[in-house]
Amino acid sequence: MIRIIVTDDHTLVRAGLQRILAGTGDIEIVGEASNGAQALALLADTPCDVLLLDLSMPGRSGIDLIGQIKASFPHLTILVLTMHGEEQYAVRALKAGAAGYLTKESAPNELVSAVRKVHDGGVYLSPSMAERIARDLSSATIEGPSFRRLSDREFDVFLMLARGLTLGDIAGRLCVSAKTVSTYKARILQKLQLKSQTDLAHYAIRHDLLRD
């Protein structure tokens, strides 16, 4: 039996995953968490084979959380299940230690296949995501676009700014102060050599970073 812990801040998503996986016969959800802190506490007490992890939760970002979890539980397999369809999120998640990356638009049978594959030691990416990553890598310059130099948290904030969220909106999502988000924004603008939030939006569109 493959033991799963689901970490997602939406109750309906967790309930849906429970329904999908309950009928497989070889996959069992042994715990649920709604944020990173709960997931870490649960992992310390609950034997688990695969952690199903959302990237967009309050507090510490999913990418950061992957690194923290792998440091504490190096043998744990992490499968990301997220709304983010951008290949840069997938690349960052895999580099941080995830074994697979799946969007929430995926069919239920693809989720089941992904869980089984990563549990068996494989790496899972949907065919379309794998193709986009390969195309992105083949067309990149040696240095790569400036956005590659952003930290994982800066990249999260950058995409939220590019989508038009206010500093207050972002602060609420990340459970930090608006001043902290403003500091991130200034750092991002400096690294990308841009002047405004509008410039960030145009930059993201130009580099095809706003897929959902």
C-alpha positions in Angstrom: 0.0 0.0 0.0 1.3 3.5 -1.0 0.8 5.8 2.0 0.0 9.4 1.0 -0.1 12.7 2.9 -2.0 15.5 1.1 -1.0 19.1 1.7 -3.4 21.6 0.2 -5.1 24.6 1.8 -8.5 23.9 0.0 -10.8 21.4 1.8 -12.6 20.6 -1.4 -9.4 19.7 -3.2 -8.4 17.4 -0.4 -11.8 15.8 -0.4 -11.6 15.3 -4.2 -8.2 13.7 -3.9 -9.6 11.3 -1.2 -12.3 10.2 -3.6 -9.9 9.7 -6.5 -7.4 7.7 -4.6 -9.7 5.7 -2.4 -10.8 3.4 -5.3 -7.3 2.5 -6.5 -6.8 -0.4 -4.0 -3.0 0.3 -3.6 -3.0 4.0 -2.5 -4.1 5.2 0.9 -4.3 8.8 2.3 -2.9 8.6 5.8 -3.0 12.3 6.7 -4.0 15.8 5.5 -2.5 19.2 6.1 -3.5 22.7 5.0 -0.1 24.4 5.2 3.6 23.7 5.5 3.8 23.8 9.2 1.0 21.3 9.6 2.7 19.1 7.0 6.0 19.1 8.8 4.3 18.2 12.1 2.3 15.4 10.5 5.4 14.0 8.7 7.2 13.8 12.1 4.5 11.5 13.5 3.0 9.7 10.5 4.8 7.1 8.3 4.4 8.2 4.7 5.7 7.1 1.3 4.6 10.1 -0.9 3.8 13.7 0.0 1.3 15.3 -2.4 2.2 19.0 -2.1 0.5 22.2 -3.4 2.7 25.1 -4.1 0.3 28.0 -3.3 -0.5 27.9 0.4 -0.3 30.6 3.1 3.1 31.1 4.7 6.3 29.6 3.4 6.1 28.9 -0.4 5.9 25.4 -1.7 9.3 25.5 -3.4 10.9 26.6 -0.1 9.0 24.0 1.7 10.2 21.2 -0.6 13.8 22.0 0.4 12.9 22.1 4.1 11.1 18.8 4.0 13.8 17.1 2.0 16.4 18.3 4.6 14.3 16.8 7.4 13.1 13.7 5.6 15.6 13.0 2.8 14.1 9.7 1.7 10.5 11.1 1.4 9.1 11.2 -2.2 7.4 14.5 -3.0 4.9 14.9 -5.9 3.8 18.5 -6.6 0.1 19.0 -7.5 -0.5 22.7 -8.3 -2.4 25.2 -10.4 0.8 26.6 -11.8 1.4 25.4 -15.3 4.6 27.4 -15.9 7.5 25.2 -16.7 9.8 27.4 -14.5 7.8 26.3 -11.5 8.3 22.7 -12.5 12.1 23.2 -13.0 12.4 24.9 -9.6 10.4 22.2 -7.9 12.5 19.4 -9.3 15.7 21.2 -8.4 14.5 21.6 -4.9 13.9 17.9 -4.5 10.5 17.0 -5.9 10.2 13.7 -7.8 7.2 14.8 -9.9 5.1 17.8 -11.0 1.5 17.7 -12.0 -1.1 20.4 -12.6 -4.6 20.3 -11.1 -6.0 20.2 -14.6 -4.6 16.7 -15.0 -7.0 13.8 -15.3 -7.5 11.5 -12.3 -5.9 8.5 -14.0 -2.8 10.7 -14.6 -2.6 11.5 -10.9 -2.8 7.9 -10.0 -0.1 7.0 -12.6 2.2 9.8 -11.3 1.8 8.6 -7.6 2.8 5.1 -8.6 5.7 6.2 -10.8 7.3 8.4 -8.2 6.8 5.8 -5.5 8.6 3.3 -7.6 11.6 5.7 -7.8 10.8 7.4 -11.1 10.4 11.1 -12.0 7.0 12.3 -13.4 6.3 15.2 -15.7 3.3 15.3 -18.0 4.3 14.9 -21.7 3.3 18.5 -22.4 5.3 19.9 -19.5 8.3 17.8 -20.4 8.2 19.1 -24.0 8.0 22.7 -22.8 10.9 22.3 -20.5 13.0 20.7 -23.2 12.1 23.5 -25.7 12.9 26.1 -23.0 16.3 24.6 -22.3 17.2 24.2 -26.0 16.4 27.8 -26.7 18.0 29.3 -23.7 21.2 31.3 -23.9 24.2 30.3 -21.8 23.4 32.8 -19.2 19.6 32.5 -19.6 16.9 35.1 -19.1 17.3 37.4 -16.0 14.3 35.8 -14.3 16.4 32.6 -13.7 18.5 34.6 -11.2 15.5 35.3 -9.0 15.2 33.2 -5.8 12.2 30.9 -5.4 10.4 33.4 -3.2 11.3 36.3 -5.5 10.0 34.3 -8.5 6.7 33.6 -6.6 6.3 37.4 -5.9 7.3 38.3 -9.4 4.5 36.2 -10.9 1.9 37.6 -8.5 3.0 41.1 -9.3 2.9 40.3 -13.0 -0.7 39.1 -12.6 -1.7 42.5 -11.1 -1.9 41.6 -7.4 -1.3 44.5 -5.0 1.3 44.4 -2.3 -1.4 43.9 0.3 -2.9 40.9 -1.7 0.5 39.3 -1.9 1.3 40.0 1.8 -2.0 38.3 2.7 -1.2 35.2 0.6 2.3 34.8 2.0 1.5 35.8 5.6 4.2 38.6 5.6 4.0 42.4 5.8 3.4 44.6 2.9 6.7 46.2 3.6 8.4 42.8 3.1 6.7 42.4 -0.2 7.7 45.9 -1.2 11.3 44.9 -0.5 10.9 41.8 -2.7 9.5 44.0 -5.4 12.4 46.4 -5.3 14.9 43.5 -5.4 13.0 41.9 -8.4 12.9 45.2 -10.4 16.6 45.7 -9.8 17.5 42.1 -10.9 15.4 42.3 -14.0 16.4 45.9 -14.7 12.8 47.1 -14.9 11.1 50.1 -13.5 7.4 49.3 -12.7 4.8 46.6 -12.0 3.6 47.2 -15.6 7.0 46.4 -16.9 7.0 43.2 -14.9 3.7 42.1 -16.5 5.1 42.9 -20.0 8.3 41.0 -19.2 6.3 37.9 -17.9 4.2 37.9 -21.1 7.2 38.3 -23.3 8.9 35.3 -21.7 5.7 33.2 -21.6 5.6 32.9 -17.8 1.9 33.4 -17.2 0.5 30.0 -18.1 -2.3 28.7 -15.8 
